[in-house]
Amino acid sequence: MYKVGLFYYFGLRGLRRDHAKALWWFLKAVEKGEPRSMELLGEIYARGAGVERNYTKAFEWLTLASRQQLYSAYNGMGYLYVKGYGVEKKNYTKAKEYFEKAADNDEPGGHYNLGVMYLKGIGVKRDVKLARKYFILAANSGQPKAFYQLAKMFHKGVGLKKNLPTATAFYKLVAERGPWSSFSRWALESYLKGDIGKAFLLYSRMAELGYEVAQSNAAWILDKYGERSMCMGEAGLCTDAERHQRAHSLWLQASEQGNEHAALLIGDAYYYGRGTERDFERAAEAYMHAKSQSNAQAMFNLGYMHEHGQGLPHDLHLAKRYYDQALEMDPAAKLPVTLALTSLWIRKNYADSFLVHMIDSLPELYPKVEAWVEDVLLEEGNATILTLFVCLLTVLYLRERQRRHNAPADVPAPHHQPNEQAAVPVPN
């Protein structure tokens, strides 16, 4: 009953918000001994949601909830004492006590309201440093109002050193938590139900509003589902080229908002010429952007581009540095990094050998092999490691065939046979 009340109260699971029905279900839940409904009944009466506003009843329900160890109810009671609603008169001392009880039990609302009291000097001596401390604690729990207060403090230099980029980042967090964000929940529900076209439409609408997550999700649907995305082009459904261009545009918008994965995919788009003209220099710029956010894949790709002089100076020392950084950032990259370092060793010691020429020819085969692995063996795009194995086995086979061809049948092969292995590019 409590959960059904939540569905109606917040408009979940495809149900429209209906506070009157939520009230009915919460009352039924209380009859069955569900204490969490008491707190929400207090909130309903305090807000006048679906009923006539009644602060006295709100205080009564919150008091009952607090007796059941629902610490967030203390925050509501503190608010009523600050405003003087449902109680005899304003009482800042009691309000602070209730906020502290809530905060002591890690209730973000308690932290936030204590921050407000110290910021404005309500019932306490004004203390901006303490206010900042409580706002940070509340923000760490995802309290949108705390983000807003911190944004203002960074914006105006109150209690914090003035920092406009940080203020902007906090304002962005607040803006993305507005009521219009319900589209995101609707889009996710549509996706989970298998309605890909509707999910794409909703994410696209949010993407136009500037939501970074929606931009990423819309681009991902285009890449993952193709025609099922119901993307509309100039003459009906999008062609493959139009889908690539649309996805490229969305990934670019998301990368500009700091999405490291989007920056990596933009680099891949420029590297392979997906949805745009092939441009190694722009690919390197995008990988640099992703690398600045500690993306191990981008570090590996930069190492590969330095190794082959693609969009970046041919520099084997820098290539090794980036490969080492990729491994340091992500231990799971040990296999591709080991193969890449082996390739570097071969390139340094056998620069003009047949094997090096074979390694250099692998990038032309790589996209075809990767596409086959993705289409035939994997549902997700994590075919990189398997592709590495395929390419490595191919190189070893060709090397062995070449060795046997060159060695006379009755003469043992030369003793100097370096342990040669190869690496291939790993841009996603």
N, C-alpha and C positions, 0 to 999 in steps of 0.2 A: 504493500500500500504506500509506503514511504517513497519507493522508487517511482511508482506511477505518479505520485504527487510531484516528484522532481521533473518528470517528463513534461507535465503540464505547466509547471512553474517556469521552467527554462526553455520550453519549446524544443524538446529533444525527440529523437527517433521519428522525425517526420511529423510530429504533432505540433499544432499551433499553440502558442502561449494562451493559457486560459487560467487566470489566477483564481477564479471562482471554483473551478474544478479542482485545482491544486489544493485550495483551502479545504474542500470536502474530503479529499484523500488524506491530507495531513491529520485532520481531526479523527478520521477512522484509524489512522496509524497510531495516534496517541491512545485511543481506546484499547489498542492491542499492546500498549506498553512500549512504543517506539519513541525514545527520548529525543532523537534528532529532529523529529517533527515539531517538537516544542519550540526549538530555536527558530525554525522557519515560520512558525505561526507568529512568533514575536516580530519577526521581520515583516511579515505580511501586514500585521496591524499597524506597525510603525510607518510603513510606506503607504498604507491605504491601497494595497494592491488587490483589487477584486472585492474589497470591503470598504466600509467607511473607516477612515483613519481613527485609531483609538490607542493613544499612547499608554493609557492605564493598562489595557489588556496586553499591550506589547510588553510592558515591564513585567507583568505577571507571568507571561509565558517564558520570558527570558530568565526570570528568577527560577522557575521550575527546571528549565534546561540546565542552568548553572549548578543546581543541586545534583544533577546527573553527571557531573564532571565534564560537561561540554564547555570547554574553556572559551570558545569563540563567543559564547553567550555573555561572558564577562565584558567583552568589548562592546557589545550592544548596550549593556546596562551602563557602562561608562559614558557612552555617547548620550544616552537619555539624561544622565546627571549633568553633563556639560551644557546641554541645551535647556535643561529644566523641563523636559517633556515627561509626563506620566508620573512625576514626583512632586513633592511639595514646592521645591525651588531648586535653582541651580546650586550644585555643590561640587566645586572643582576638586576638593580633597578626596571625596568619594569617587569621583570620576577617575582621578589619577590612580587610586587604589585598584579599581576594577581594570583599568588599562594595564597596570603592572601585573595583575594576576593573569591576564590574557597573555602578556608578553613573556612572563616567566614560563609559560607553557608553549612557547614558540608559536603563538598566534600572530600572524603578520599584521592583522588589524590593530592589535594592541601596540605593536611597535610603531606603526604608522601614526596612531593618534597620540602617543607619547611624543613623537617627533613634532607633531603640530603644536602640542602644548608648549614645548620648549622653544620652538621657532617663534611663536607669537607671544610667549610669556603668559599663557592662560593658567592662572592659579599657581604658577611657579616663576622663579626668576628666569628671564630669557637667557637661553644658552644655545647658541647656534651650533657649537661643536657636538653637544649632546643630541640636538635635533638631527644633525647629519648622521650620527651614529645609528639612531633609530630608523631613519629613512633607508639607510644602507641595509640594515637587517631586514626591513620590510621588503625592499627591492629584491634581496636575495631569495625571497620566497615568492617572487612574482607579483607583488602588489602594484597595480598600475598607477595608483595615486602617488606611491612613493617614487616611481620613475619620474612622474611629473614634477614633484618637489625637488628632486635632485637635478632635473633638467633646468629648473629655474635658478637653482643655486649656482650651477655651472655657467648659466647664461649671464647672470648678474654679478657673479663673483661674491656671493654671500655665503660665508662659511667654507667656501672652496675657492681655489684659484680659478679665475675666469678661463673657461675653455669652451669656445663655441662649437668645435667639432664634436666634443663629448656631449654638450647640451643638445645638439642636433640629433645625435644617436639616441638619446633618452626620449626626446620629443617623438622620434620615429616609433619607438617602442610603444608609447602611449597611443599614438594615432592608429597603430595596427591592432589595438585592442578595443576599438570603438564598436558600437552596435552593428555597424556594417560588416564586421568580421563574421557575422552569422553565415554569410555566403560560403565561407571556408568550411564550416561544419556541414552545410548543405552539400557542397561539392564532394567532401569526403564520403558522406553517406551515399551519394549517387555512385561514386566509384566503387564502394564496397558492395553495392547492389548490382554491379556490373553494367551500369548505365554510363559508359565511357564518354559518349557524346555530350551528355548533360554535365558531367563532371568537368569536361574540357571547357564548355561554354561558361560555367560558373567561375572556374579558375581564370579564364581569359578576361572575364569582366573585372575580377579583383586585380588582375595583373595591370589592367588599364588604370586602376586607382593607385598603383605603385606598390602593391604588396609583393615583397621579394619572394616569399614562400609560394604565392600563387604563380608568379612568373616562372619559378623553377618547376612547379608541378605541371603547369600547362605545357612547358617545353618538353618535360619528361614524357607526358602522354603522347605528344606528337612523335617523339622518337620511338617510343615503345609500341604504340598501337596503330600508327599509320592511318589508314582509311577509317578505322573504327573511331578515331577522334572526331569525325564529322567536321573536320576543318574545311571552311568554305573559301574557295579561291575566286579568281576573276570569272571563271566559267563553270561554276558548280563546285564539286568537291575539289580540294587542293590536289594538285599534281605532286609527285615526289619532290620536285624542285621547289615548289611553293611551300611544302611542309618543312623542308630543310631550311628555307629562308626564314619562315615564321619561327621555327625553333631557335635558329641562330639569333634572331632579334630578341627573343625572350631570354635566352641564356645570357646575352650581352647585358640586358637590363638588370638581371639578377646579379651578374658579376660586378656591375657598377655599384651595387649596394653591399658589396663585401662577401658575396657567396663564393667561397673558394672552389667548390665543386663546379659551379657555373663557369668560373674563370678557367678551370682546367678543360672543360668541354669546349669553351670558345677557342682555346689553344688547339684542341683537336680539330675543330672545324677549319681553322686556318691551315693547320698542318696537312690535313687530308683533302681540303677543298670541299667541305660539306656545307652546302647552303651559301657559299661565298667562294671567291677566287682563292686558290692556294697561295699562301703568303707566309713563308717561314719566319720572317722578321716579326710579323704580327703574332704569329704563334708563340714565338719566344717571349714577346711582351706579355701575352696572356699567362703563359707559364710562370713568368717572373711574378706576376700579380698573385697567382695561386701559391707560389713558393713563399711569398712574403707573409702568407697566412699559415705557414708550416705544413704545406701539403706535400707529402712524400712523393706522390706520383709526379707532381710537377718538377720536383728536384731531379728525379730520375730522367724525365724527358729533357730537361735542360742539359744534363750530362750527356745524353745521347746526341743532342744537337751540337754540343761542343765537340764531341768525338768525331762527328761527321761533317762539321763545318756548315750546318744547315741553319741559316738565319743568325748564326753566332760565329765568332772567330773559331777556327780550327785550333783547339787547345786541349791536348790530352790531360794535362795537369788539372785544368778546371773541370774537365769531364770526370776525373777521378774524385775530385772534391765533392761534386754534386752527387755522385753515386754513393759516396761515404755518408753524406748528409741524409740521403734518402733512407739508408739502412739505419742510421742513428734515430731518425724520426719514426720509422716503422720497421720493427724487427721482422715483421712478416714479409718484408721485401728482400729477405736474405737470398733466395734463389735467383731472382732476376738480377740483383746487384752482383752476386758472385759470377754469374754468366757475363755480365757487362764488364766486370773487372778482368775476367779472363780474356775477353775480346780485346780490351785495352793492352793487355800484356802481349797478346799475339801481334797486335798492330804495331807495338813498339819494337818487337824483336824480329818480326817477319813481315815487314811493311809491304814487300812486293810479292808475297807468296800467293799461291793459288787459293789458299784458304781465306786470306784476307779479301780477295776479290769475290769469293763466294759469300762471305759475311756482308760485303757491301751490296750484294745483289738481293739480299733477303728482304729489304723494305718493300720491294716491288711485289713480292709474294705475300707479305704479311697481311695486308687487308683482306685478301682472298681467303687465306687460311683462317683468319679470325672470324670472318663472316660465316664460313662453313661450320666452325666449331659452335658459334652462337646459334645458328639455325638448326643444326642437327643434334648437338649434344647438350646444349644448355638453354635454359629458359631465360636466365639473367645474363647480363653482359660481362660476367667475370671470367672470360675465356683466356685472359692473358697468360696465366701460368701454363695451361694446357697447350696453348699455341707455342709457348717457348719450348716445351718438350718436343713438340712435333718438329719445329724448325731445327732444334739441336740434333735430334736423331737424323734428320735429313742431311745436315752438314757432316755428322760423323760417318754416315753411310757413304757419302760422296768422297770424303777424305780417304776412307779405307779402300774404296774402289780405285782411286787415283794411285794410292800407294802400291796396291797389288799390280796395277797396270805398269807402273814404272820399274818395279823390282823384278829381275830375272828369276825364272822359276827355280834354278839350282843355286842361286846366290842368296844368302840371308839378307833380309832388309837392313838398311843402315841402322847403327846403334842409336844415332842421334834422332830421336823421334819425340819432339816436345809434346806434352799433353795438351793438345789444342782443343778448345771448345769455343763456342760462339754465342753471341748475344744478339737480340733483335730489338727493334724499337718497341717501347711500351706505351706511347701515347694512347690513351683509352681507346 
